[in-house]
């Protein structure tokens, strides 16, 4: 299992009418992004979960060693690229990129996505 889950949580939520970015809004007693972390970890499908934030000093909660927090970029595409560059050294088999402001996904969805990736290899010679 060399799968990685990148959570993009560095956005400014310009269209969201709030003093706080959407990914930090409290939902069911915790910030939105924490729901995504918990689901990814509980799936046991990923070697690491990479949380890409605007400023990692803002994250007060301590997570397991399976969660790495890194600083993102100005735009979503920048943050995605920063996350991908970070995990490149681990030679990941599969990478799922997720928007932290949308935590309402199921574990079944994660399992199905990873199964589909395993079944439908794009690059020949990879196992």
N, C-alpha and C positions, 0 to 999 in steps of 0.2 A: 504494500500500500504506500504509494508515494504521491498521494493526492494533497492538494493545498486549497484552502478556502480563504479568499481575500474579501474582507468586508470594507467597503468604502464608506467612511464616516467623517470625511474632512470637508464636506460641503457647507456652504454658507446659508442654504435654504432661503435664497433671495425672494422666492414667491410665497414662502410660508410666513404668514403674518404673526411673528413672535419675536421676542427678545433673544430666545435661545434657538439654535439650529434644531431642525426636526429630529435628527438622530439622537439628541439628548433629552427629548421630551419624555417625561415619566409615563409609562404605560404598564399597568399591572405591577406597580411598585418598583420599577427599575427603568433605566433609560432604554429606548428602543434598540440601540445597538447591542445591548447585553442579551436580549432575547435571541438574536442571531448567533452570537457567540455560543450560548448554551445549546442551541439546536445543533450547531455544527459539531461541537464537542461530544454531545450525547450520541450523535450518529456513529461515532468511532470510524468514520470514513476518511478522516484527514490527519495527516502527520502533524500539520501545523495550521493554525488559524492566524491569519495576518490581519490585524486591525489597523487600517490606514486613517489617521486623524489629522486635524489641522495642527494641533499642538499636543504632543503626548503627555506633557506635564498636566494637562487638564483631566486626564484619566486618573481618578482617585482609587478605584477598586483594584485589587490585586487579583490576577488571574493565574491559572496554572502555567507551567512552563510551555505548554502546547500553544499558548497565545502570545504572539509577538506584536508589540505596538510600535508602529513607525509613523513618522511624519509624512503627510501627503503633499500634494501640489495645489496650485491655484484652481485648476479645473478638474473635473471628474476624470478626464482622459489622462491628465498628468498623474493623478493619484493611482490610476490603474497601472500606468507604466512604471511608476515607482514601486508598486507592489510586485509586479512581474519581475522587475530587475532585482529586487531583493531576494526572491525565491529562486532565481535562475541558478544560483550556486548549488542548490539542492537537486537539480535536474528533475523537476517534477514530471510525473506521468500525466496527471490531469490537474487543471486549475479551474475552480469555479469562482467567479467574481460576483459579489452580491452588494446591493445597495442597502446600507444600514437602516434607512428610513422605512424599509418594507419588511418587517420581521414576521409577517404572517404567512410563512411557508411551512410545509409539512416535512417531517423526516422521510416520509415515503417518497416525496419529490426528490430529495437528495439521493436516496438509494436508487431510484429509477434513473436519475441523471448519470450517476457513476456507473451503473450497469450498462447503460446505453453507450457511454464512452468506451467502456471495456469491450463491448461487442463490436463497435464500429470504429476500429482503428483507422486513422487517416494515414499515418506514416508507417510504411512497411518496415519490418525489422524491429519494431518496438514491441516490448512485451507488457 
